[in-house]
């Protein structure tokens, strides 16, 4: 089965397509911005990558959300809940983790089905 990689880099690809499944790498927003701004930017990036991969937010199967501080859970959820309100929420896990730098507050990883 063919494996297609989008936005290939030396360390990772932005998305990997295998069969009818799309795996996105962790998406981050602009360093230093608020949780709300970073979350909105991340969700826009996810939509764009999924579109290029032949999928959409309607086809997201799972999401893993990493927060630098769980105190930001409600702020992130306000953006997330509005984004999934009309599509049905995917399976999701949220945890706290030290991200690449202190300027990143949110990182989101999704897996989606391709839209056939």
Rosetta constraint file for C-alpha pairs under 8 A:
AtomPair CA 1 CA 18 HARMONIC 7.20 0.50
AtomPair CA 1 CA 19 HARMONIC 6.64 0.50
AtomPair CA 2 CA 18 HARMONIC 6.35 0.50
AtomPair CA 2 CA 19 HARMONIC 6.94 0.50
AtomPair CA 3 CA 16 HARMONIC 6.91 0.50
AtomPair CA 3 CA 17 HARMONIC 5.69 0.50
AtomPair CA 3 CA 18 HARMONIC 4.88 0.50
AtomPair CA 3 CA 19 HARMONIC 7.43 0.50
AtomPair CA 4 CA 16 HARMONIC 5.70 0.50
AtomPair CA 4 CA 17 HARMONIC 5.04 0.50
AtomPair CA 4 CA 18 HARMONIC 6.70 0.50
AtomPair CA 5 CA 13 HARMONIC 6.06 0.50
AtomPair CA 5 CA 14 HARMONIC 7.49 0.50
AtomPair CA 5 CA 15 HARMONIC 5.85 0.50
AtomPair CA 5 CA 16 HARMONIC 4.54 0.50
AtomPair CA 5 CA 17 HARMONIC 6.37 0.50
AtomPair CA 6 CA 13 HARMONIC 5.91 0.50
AtomPair CA 6 CA 14 HARMONIC 5.66 0.50
AtomPair CA 6 CA 15 HARMONIC 5.12 0.50
AtomPair CA 6 CA 16 HARMONIC 6.31 0.50
AtomPair CA 6 CA 53 HARMONIC 7.88 0.50
AtomPair CA 7 CA 13 HARMONIC 5.33 0.50
AtomPair CA 7 CA 14 HARMONIC 5.08 0.50
AtomPair CA 7 CA 15 HARMONIC 6.99 0.50
AtomPair CA 8 CA 12 HARMONIC 6.24 0.50
AtomPair CA 8 CA 13 HARMONIC 4.23 0.50
AtomPair CA 8 CA 14 HARMONIC 6.56 0.50
AtomPair CA 9 CA 13 HARMONIC 5.68 0.50
AtomPair CA 12 CA 25 HARMONIC 7.62 0.50
AtomPair CA 13 CA 25 HARMONIC 6.83 0.50
AtomPair CA 14 CA 24 HARMONIC 5.91 0.50
AtomPair CA 14 CA 25 HARMONIC 5.28 0.50
AtomPair CA 14 CA 49 HARMONIC 7.65 0.50
AtomPair CA 15 CA 22 HARMONIC 6.75 0.50
AtomPair CA 15 CA 23 HARMONIC 5.52 0.50
AtomPair CA 15 CA 24 HARMONIC 4.33 0.50
AtomPair CA 15 CA 25 HARMONIC 5.95 0.50
AtomPair CA 15 CA 49 HARMONIC 7.06 0.50
AtomPair CA 15 CA 53 HARMONIC 7.73 0.50
AtomPair CA 16 CA 22 HARMONIC 5.81 0.50
AtomPair CA 16 CA 23 HARMONIC 5.18 0.50
AtomPair CA 16 CA 24 HARMONIC 6.50 0.50
AtomPair CA 17 CA 21 HARMONIC 5.82 0.50
AtomPair CA 17 CA 22 HARMONIC 4.56 0.50
AtomPair CA 17 CA 23 HARMONIC 6.36 0.50
AtomPair CA 17 CA 53 HARMONIC 7.04 0.50
AtomPair CA 18 CA 22 HARMONIC 6.54 0.50
AtomPair CA 20 CA 113 HARMONIC 5.63 0.50
AtomPair CA 20 CA 114 HARMONIC 4.98 0.50
AtomPair CA 21 CA 111 HARMONIC 7.10 0.50
AtomPair CA 21 CA 112 HARMONIC 5.79 0.50
AtomPair CA 21 CA 113 HARMONIC 4.61 0.50
AtomPair CA 21 CA 114 HARMONIC 5.76 0.50
AtomPair CA 22 CA 50 HARMONIC 7.54 0.50
AtomPair CA 22 CA 53 HARMONIC 6.99 0.50
AtomPair CA 22 CA 55 HARMONIC 7.71 0.50
AtomPair CA 22 CA 111 HARMONIC 5.62 0.50
AtomPair CA 22 CA 112 HARMONIC 5.05 0.50
AtomPair CA 22 CA 113 HARMONIC 5.99 0.50
AtomPair CA 22 CA 114 HARMONIC 6.53 0.50
AtomPair CA 23 CA 110 HARMONIC 6.37 0.50
AtomPair CA 23 CA 111 HARMONIC 4.60 0.50
AtomPair CA 23 CA 112 HARMONIC 6.59 0.50
AtomPair CA 24 CA 46 HARMONIC 7.79 0.50
AtomPair CA 24 CA 49 HARMONIC 7.83 0.50
AtomPair CA 24 CA 109 HARMONIC 5.92 0.50
AtomPair CA 24 CA 110 HARMONIC 5.50 0.50
AtomPair CA 24 CA 111 HARMONIC 6.15 0.50
AtomPair CA 25 CA 109 HARMONIC 5.75 0.50
AtomPair CA 25 CA 110 HARMONIC 7.51 0.50
AtomPair CA 26 CA 107 HARMONIC 5.78 0.50
AtomPair CA 26 CA 108 HARMONIC 5.26 0.50
AtomPair CA 26 CA 109 HARMONIC 4.49 0.50
AtomPair CA 26 CA 110 HARMONIC 7.77 0.50
AtomPair CA 27 CA 42 HARMONIC 5.69 0.50
AtomPair CA 27 CA 45 HARMONIC 7.18 0.50
AtomPair CA 27 CA 46 HARMONIC 7.22 0.50
AtomPair CA 27 CA 107 HARMONIC 5.43 0.50
AtomPair CA 27 CA 108 HARMONIC 5.26 0.50
AtomPair CA 27 CA 109 HARMONIC 6.31 0.50
AtomPair CA 28 CA 38 HARMONIC 6.89 0.50
AtomPair CA 28 CA 39 HARMONIC 7.91 0.50
AtomPair CA 28 CA 41 HARMONIC 7.70 0.50
AtomPair CA 28 CA 42 HARMONIC 5.55 0.50
AtomPair CA 28 CA 104 HARMONIC 7.07 0.50
AtomPair CA 28 CA 106 HARMONIC 6.37 0.50
AtomPair CA 28 CA 107 HARMONIC 4.96 0.50
AtomPair CA 28 CA 108 HARMONIC 6.92 0.50
AtomPair CA 29 CA 33 HARMONIC 7.66 0.50
AtomPair CA 29 CA 37 HARMONIC 7.49 0.50
AtomPair CA 29 CA 38 HARMONIC 4.26 0.50
AtomPair CA 29 CA 39 HARMONIC 6.75 0.50
AtomPair CA 29 CA 41 HARMONIC 5.42 0.50
AtomPair CA 29 CA 42 HARMONIC 5.42 0.50
AtomPair CA 29 CA 104 HARMONIC 7.17 0.50
AtomPair CA 29 CA 106 HARMONIC 7.41 0.50
AtomPair CA 29 CA 107 HARMONIC 7.78 0.50
AtomPair CA 30 CA 38 HARMONIC 6.11 0.50
AtomPair CA 30 CA 41 HARMONIC 7.72 0.50
AtomPair CA 30 CA 104 HARMONIC 7.44 0.50
AtomPair CA 31 CA 38 HARMONIC 7.91 0.50
AtomPair CA 31 CA 103 HARMONIC 4.65 0.50
AtomPair CA 31 CA 104 HARMONIC 5.19 0.50
AtomPair CA 31 CA 105 HARMONIC 7.97 0.50
AtomPair CA 32 CA 103 HARMONIC 4.54 0.50
AtomPair CA 32 CA 104 HARMONIC 6.53 0.50
AtomPair CA 33 CA 37 HARMONIC 6.01 0.50
AtomPair CA 33 CA 38 HARMONIC 6.06 0.50
AtomPair CA 33 CA 103 HARMONIC 7.61 0.50
AtomPair CA 33 CA 104 HARMONIC 8.00 0.50
AtomPair CA 34 CA 38 HARMONIC 6.08 0.50
AtomPair CA 34 CA 105 HARMONIC 7.64 0.50
AtomPair CA 35 CA 39 HARMONIC 5.91 0.50
AtomPair CA 35 CA 72 HARMONIC 6.97 0.50
AtomPair CA 35 CA 75 HARMONIC 6.65 0.50
AtomPair CA 35 CA 76 HARMONIC 6.13 0.50
AtomPair CA 35 CA 105 HARMONIC 5.98 0.50
AtomPair CA 35 CA 106 HARMONIC 6.67 0.50
AtomPair CA 36 CA 40 HARMONIC 6.21 0.50
AtomPair CA 36 CA 75 HARMONIC 6.30 0.50
AtomPair CA 36 CA 76 HARMONIC 6.03 0.50
AtomPair CA 36 CA 79 HARMONIC 6.55 0.50
AtomPair CA 37 CA 41 HARMONIC 6.21 0.50
AtomPair CA 38 CA 42 HARMONIC 6.08 0.50
AtomPair CA 38 CA 105 HARMONIC 7.35 0.50
AtomPair CA 38 CA 106 HARMONIC 6.67 0.50
AtomPair CA 39 CA 43 HARMONIC 6.19 0.50
AtomPair CA 39 CA 76 HARMONIC 6.35 0.50
AtomPair CA 39 CA 79 HARMONIC 6.75 0.50
AtomPair CA 39 CA 80 HARMONIC 7.58 0.50
AtomPair CA 39 CA 106 HARMONIC 6.57 0.50
AtomPair CA 40 CA 44 HARMONIC 6.26 0.50
AtomPair CA 40 CA 79 HARMONIC 6.69 0.50
AtomPair CA 41 CA 45 HARMONIC 6.24 0.50
AtomPair CA 42 CA 46 HARMONIC 6.15 0.50
AtomPair CA 42 CA 107 HARMONIC 7.62 0.50
AtomPair CA 42 CA 108 HARMONIC 7.12 0.50
AtomPair CA 43 CA 47 HARMONIC 6.22 0.50
AtomPair CA 43 CA 83 HARMONIC 7.96 0.50
AtomPair CA 44 CA 48 HARMONIC 6.28 0.50
AtomPair CA 45 CA 49 HARMONIC 6.15 0.50
AtomPair CA 46 CA 50 HARMONIC 6.02 0.50
AtomPair CA 46 CA 57 HARMONIC 7.78 0.50
AtomPair CA 46 CA 110 HARMONIC 7.93 0.50
AtomPair CA 47 CA 51 HARMONIC 6.07 0.50
AtomPair CA 47 CA 56 HARMONIC 6.19 0.50
AtomPair CA 47 CA 57 HARMONIC 6.04 0.50
AtomPair CA 48 CA 52 HARMONIC 6.34 0.50
AtomPair CA 49 CA 53 HARMONIC 6.21 0.50
AtomPair CA 50 CA 54 HARMONIC 6.24 0.50
AtomPair CA 50 CA 55 HARMONIC 4.80 0.50
AtomPair CA 50 CA 56 HARMONIC 5.13 0.50
AtomPair CA 50 CA 57 HARMONIC 7.11 0.50
AtomPair CA 50 CA 112 HARMONIC 7.85 0.50
AtomPair CA 51 CA 55 HARMONIC 5.19 0.50
AtomPair CA 51 CA 56 HARMONIC 5.52 0.50
AtomPair CA 53 CA 114 HARMONIC 7.33 0.50
AtomPair CA 54 CA 114 HARMONIC 5.60 0.50
AtomPair CA 54 CA 115 HARMONIC 5.97 0.50
AtomPair CA 55 CA 59 HARMONIC 6.37 0.50
AtomPair CA 55 CA 112 HARMONIC 7.09 0.50
AtomPair CA 55 CA 113 HARMONIC 6.56 0.50
AtomPair CA 55 CA 114 HARMONIC 4.51 0.50
AtomPair CA 55 CA 115 HARMONIC 4.85 0.50
AtomPair CA 56 CA 60 HARMONIC 7.11 0.50
AtomPair CA 56 CA 112 HARMONIC 7.80 0.50
AtomPair CA 56 CA 114 HARMONIC 7.69 0.50
AtomPair CA 56 CA 115 HARMONIC 7.19 0.50
AtomPair CA 57 CA 87 HARMONIC 7.68 0.50
AtomPair CA 57 CA 112 HARMONIC 7.84 0.50
AtomPair CA 58 CA 87 HARMONIC 5.60 0.50
AtomPair CA 58 CA 88 HARMONIC 7.74 0.50
AtomPair CA 59 CA 112 HARMONIC 5.36 0.50
AtomPair CA 59 CA 113 HARMONIC 5.31 0.50
AtomPair CA 59 CA 114 HARMONIC 6.89 0.50
AtomPair CA 59 CA 115 HARMONIC 6.93 0.50
AtomPair CA 60 CA 90 HARMONIC 6.02 0.50
AtomPair CA 60 CA 110 HARMONIC 6.78 0.50
AtomPair CA 60 CA 111 HARMONIC 5.95 0.50
AtomPair CA 60 CA 112 HARMONIC 4.02 0.50
AtomPair CA 60 CA 113 HARMONIC 6.39 0.50
AtomPair CA 61 CA 90 HARMONIC 5.21 0.50
AtomPair CA 61 CA 91 HARMONIC 6.25 0.50
AtomPair CA 61 CA 110 HARMONIC 7.45 0.50
AtomPair CA 61 CA 111 HARMONIC 5.67 0.50
AtomPair CA 61 CA 112 HARMONIC 4.94 0.50
AtomPair CA 61 CA 113 HARMONIC 6.75 0.50
AtomPair CA 62 CA 90 HARMONIC 5.27 0.50
AtomPair CA 62 CA 91 HARMONIC 4.65 0.50
AtomPair CA 62 CA 92 HARMONIC 5.52 0.50
AtomPair CA 62 CA 110 HARMONIC 5.62 0.50
AtomPair CA 62 CA 111 HARMONIC 5.35 0.50
AtomPair CA 62 CA 112 HARMONIC 6.95 0.50
AtomPair CA 63 CA 90 HARMONIC 6.75 0.50
AtomPair CA 63 CA 91 HARMONIC 6.35 0.50
AtomPair CA 63 CA 92 HARMONIC 4.67 0.50
AtomPair CA 63 CA 93 HARMONIC 6.49 0.50
AtomPair CA 63 CA 108 HARMONIC 6.86 0.50
AtomPair CA 63 CA 109 HARMONIC 5.64 0.50
AtomPair CA 63 CA 110 HARMONIC 4.41 0.50
AtomPair CA 63 CA 111 HARMONIC 6.62 0.50
AtomPair CA 64 CA 92 HARMONIC 5.76 0.50
AtomPair CA 64 CA 93 HARMONIC 5.00 0.50
AtomPair CA 64 CA 94 HARMONIC 5.88 0.50
AtomPair CA 64 CA 108 HARMONIC 5.72 0.50
AtomPair CA 64 CA 109 HARMONIC 5.11 0.50
AtomPair CA 64 CA 110 HARMONIC 6.38 0.50
AtomPair CA 65 CA 92 HARMONIC 7.60 0.50
AtomPair CA 65 CA 93 HARMONIC 6.23 0.50
AtomPair CA 65 CA 94 HARMONIC 4.60 0.50
AtomPair CA 65 CA 95 HARMONIC 6.46 0.50
AtomPair CA 65 CA 106 HARMONIC 7.12 0.50
AtomPair CA 65 CA 107 HARMONIC 5.87 0.50
AtomPair CA 65 CA 108 HARMONIC 4.54 0.50
AtomPair CA 65 CA 109 HARMONIC 6.49 0.50
AtomPair CA 66 CA 94 HARMONIC 5.80 0.50
AtomPair CA 66 CA 95 HARMONIC 5.14 0.50
AtomPair CA 66 CA 96 HARMONIC 5.51 0.50
AtomPair CA 66 CA 97 HARMONIC 5.99 0.50
AtomPair CA 66 CA 99 HARMONIC 7.92 0.50
AtomPair CA 66 CA 106 HARMONIC 5.69 0.50
AtomPair CA 66 CA 107 HARMONIC 5.11 0.50
AtomPair CA 66 CA 108 HARMONIC 6.29 0.50
AtomPair CA 67 CA 72 HARMONIC 7.16 0.50
AtomPair CA 67 CA 73 HARMONIC 7.43 0.50
AtomPair CA 67 CA 94 HARMONIC 7.42 0.50
AtomPair CA 67 CA 95 HARMONIC 6.19 0.50
AtomPair CA 67 CA 96 HARMONIC 4.78 0.50
AtomPair CA 67 CA 97 HARMONIC 6.04 0.50
AtomPair CA 67 CA 98 HARMONIC 7.92 0.50
AtomPair CA 67 CA 99 HARMONIC 7.84 0.50
AtomPair CA 67 CA 105 HARMONIC 5.70 0.50
AtomPair CA 67 CA 106 HARMONIC 4.75 0.50
AtomPair CA 67 CA 107 HARMONIC 6.66 0.50
AtomPair CA 68 CA 96 HARMONIC 5.54 0.50
AtomPair CA 68 CA 97 HARMONIC 5.30 0.50
AtomPair CA 68 CA 98 HARMONIC 5.46 0.50
AtomPair CA 68 CA 99 HARMONIC 6.12 0.50
AtomPair CA 68 CA 102 HARMONIC 7.70 0.50
AtomPair CA 68 CA 104 HARMONIC 7.23 0.50
AtomPair CA 68 CA 105 HARMONIC 4.97 0.50
AtomPair CA 68 CA 106 HARMONIC 6.42 0.50
AtomPair CA 69 CA 73 HARMONIC 7.74 0.50
AtomPair CA 69 CA 96 HARMONIC 5.87 0.50
AtomPair CA 69 CA 97 HARMONIC 7.50 0.50
AtomPair CA 69 CA 105 HARMONIC 7.24 0.50
AtomPair CA 70 CA 95 HARMONIC 7.29 0.50
AtomPair CA 70 CA 96 HARMONIC 5.78 0.50
AtomPair CA 72 CA 76 HARMONIC 6.20 0.50
AtomPair CA 73 CA 77 HARMONIC 6.01 0.50
AtomPair CA 74 CA 78 HARMONIC 6.17 0.50
AtomPair CA 75 CA 79 HARMONIC 7.03 0.50
AtomPair CA 76 CA 80 HARMONIC 6.23 0.50
AtomPair CA 77 CA 81 HARMONIC 5.59 0.50
AtomPair CA 78 CA 82 HARMONIC 6.46 0.50
AtomPair CA 79 CA 83 HARMONIC 6.33 0.50
AtomPair CA 80 CA 84 HARMONIC 6.33 0.50
AtomPair CA 81 CA 85 HARMONIC 5.79 0.50
AtomPair CA 84 CA 88 HARMONIC 5.75 0.50
AtomPair CA 84 CA 89 HARMONIC 5.48 0.50
AtomPair CA 85 CA 89 HARMONIC 7.28 0.50
AtomPair CA 98 CA 102 HARMONIC 7.71 0.50
AtomPair CA 99 CA 104 HARMONIC 6.29 0.50
AtomPair CA 99 CA 105 HARMONIC 7.33 0.50
AtomPair CA 99 CA 106 HARMONIC 7.90 0.50
AtomPair CA 99 CA 107 HARMONIC 7.70 0.50
AtomPair CA 100 CA 104 HARMONIC 6.97 0.50
